[in-house]
Amino acid sequence: MSTIVISSPRTLRSNIWRGVLSASEQEIRDGMDFYLGAHGLCRMFARIFSVSVSCVAGIYAALSPMNGWDTNVANVLDVLRFERRRRQWKGTVLTYPA
């Protein structure tokens, strides 16, 4: 079984800066492009499902650890569709391996 370690905000900031400072210019550009596209997808889903962009982004953030992008998109759509129908949840959302 995996152990999840909760780090302090200071450690998290330090890790983020270490990653940013060690990235090449191309990696930084690629990351900025990725997040710009991800934000656009959040805006589109927010319009389609009549929720806020921060709501969609929050769902992504909650479900994304250890998942690939395609799985994240599918999981977010499942959650948003479920909420639209307001029915009992019958699906699964994969985050960490069982």
ABEGO torsion letter per residue (X at the ends): XBBBBBBBAAAAAAAAAAAAAABBAAAAAAAAAAAAAAAAAAAAAAAAAGBBAAAAAAAAAAAABGBBAAAAAAAAAAAAAAAAAGBBBABBBBABBX
